[in-house]
Amino acid sequence: MTGYTQDDLDRLGGLYTGRAWFAHVQLPSGARRLHTGMGPKTVGGHEWEGVSDPFGGQMVGVGTIEEPYFGSAPAVDVVMSGANKAFLKEVWDDRADMEGVSCDLYFATFDPETGDEDVALQKLVPGKISAPRISFIGAAIRFISMKVVSVFEGLNFPDTGSAWSPAGQRQRYAGDKGLDYINADIVEEYKK
């Protein structure tokens, strides 16, 4: 990961700039390069496919990158609203395989008038995807939400969104009963 130059910071503070998020995702079906805009875009020597379709009602939002602090894993919320039925079914069928796949987030800005790259593509979050959640509000409003969590999250704290309980541990590692014995009464039996 590289840092921003002073020239980049001046352009980021300008009046008019168009920002876009990019994700290099290792999905079960293969690697894909996606961006939050519309249509294909060549940036950083790679072709990225747009996942937003305002005419079809499909929009993607990327939340703020949380500053990590002790006891909390840094994560970025990604929400796709207006997903069509076929895409919902694909996510639902592959949800178990999607959890934990590599997903690196990149950021770049563009001149809104010309579409030229203003600030070069920068890798901001080397991460992995949490389990996707499909949510419905009534019959018509549906969205998919997931978190991109840092690859370093497990160094100091449990996974994002996981409970520090016996059930949470078995969800992460099937059959692990280690937490069942924390704060349990010890009964010693002696056989003669």
N, C-alpha and C positions, 0 to 999 in steps of 0.2 A: 504494500500500500504506500502510495506517495502522498505528500502533503500539497496543500494549495499554496501557490505563489502569491505575492502581494498584488500582482496584476489580476490574478483570479479573484481574490477577495474584493478588489475594487469593482470588477464586473458583477460579482454576486450582489454587491450593494447598490447596483444601478437601478434606475427607474423601471426599465423594461427588460425582463428576462423570462424566458420560458424554461421551466425545469422539467426533467423527466427522470424517472427511476428505471433502472434496467436490472434484470435478474437472469443469471446463468444457473439454470435448474437442471439437476440430474434426475428427471422423472423416470418411473419404471419403464415407460415406453421409449426412453432415450433422452439425450441431452437436448435442451431447448434454451434459446436466448429470447427473452421476452422483454417488452417495455410497456410502460403505462399509457402510451399514446395510441394513435391509429396507424394502421398499415405498416409496411416494412420500412426500416430505417437502418442505414449503414453508419455505424459509429465505432471508432476504435478498431477498424479493420474487420469487423464482424457484422453480419446481417442479423438484425433483431426484429422479431415480429411483434406488432402491436396487439394488445389484448383488449383495448377499449373500443367500443362501438356505440357512440352516442345515439346513432339512428336506430340501432337495435335495442337500445336501453341498457347496454352493458357497460358499466363504468368500474374502474379500478382505483382504489384509494390506498395510499401508503401512509401510515402514521409516522409520528416523530420517532427518531431513534432515542431510546431512553438512555440516560446517563447511568452507567452501572454504579451501584453503591452496595455496601456490604449487606449480604443476605438477600439480594435480589439480582436475578439474571437479566442482562440487557436483552431487549427484544424489540422487534418492529412489527406492528400490526399491519396486515394486508387484508383488505376487504374488497371482494368483487361483488357488486350488486347487479341485479338484472340478469343473472346467468340463465341461459336457456335450459330446457329440460334435458337435452342430450348431454350438455356439459355437466349438469348436476349429477346425472346418472354415472358419467365417467368418473367424476370425483368420488362419488359414493362407492363405486365398485373398487376403486384403487386406493381408498383412504388408508388402509393398513400399510400398503406398500409405500405410500407417500411420506409417512411419518419418519423423520430422521434423514431424508435425502438431502444432499448438498444443495444449497441455494445461496449464491453470493450476490449481494446487492451492490449495484454501481449507481453513480449519480453523475449527471451532466446537465448543462444548461445550453439553451439555444437562443439565437436572435429571433424574436417572434415575426419579424418582417421578412427576413430572408431564409430562415430555417437553418442557417449556418451554425456550427458548433461554437459556442462562446467559451465555455469552460470545459476542458477535456474530460473524458470519462475517467472517473476515480472510483476505485473499489473502496466502499465504506464498511461493509459488514460481511466478513466471511462467516457464513452461517449454515443452518440446517432448518428444515421446515418442521413445525409441530404438526400434530394431527389436525387435518382440516375439519371445520365445523360448518354444517349446513343449517341455516336458520330461515324460518318462514314467519312472516307477519301477515296473517290472513291467507287468502288464496293466491294473491297476485304478487306480493313483495317477497322476494327470496334473495339471499346472499350467502356467499361462502366467506368464512373468515379463518385466518390462520396466522401464526406468528413465525417470523424468521428469527431464530435465536442464535446467539453467538456460538461458534464451535468451542469456545472456552468456558461455556456456562457450567459444566460439570466440575470445574476445578474447585470451587468454593461453596457451591450450593446445589440443591436438587434441581431437576429439570423444571423449566417454566410450566406453570399450570398443573403441576403434579402435587399430590398430597403426600406429606411426610407421615404416612400411616402404613399399617400392614397391607391394606387393600391397594394403596398407591404403589407400594413396592412390588406387589405381585403384578400390577398393571405394567410396570416397567420391565420386570424380570419374572416371567411366569414360573411359579413353583417356589420362589424364594420366600421362606418363612422366617427370615432373620429378625424382622421387626416385631414378630409375634411374641418374642421373648423379652422385649424391653419393658421394664416395670412390672413384669410378671412375678408372682410369688414363686419362690424356689421351694420345691418339695424334694427332699432327699429320701431315697428308699435304699435300704440295705438288705441284701439277701444273705442268708446263712447257708 
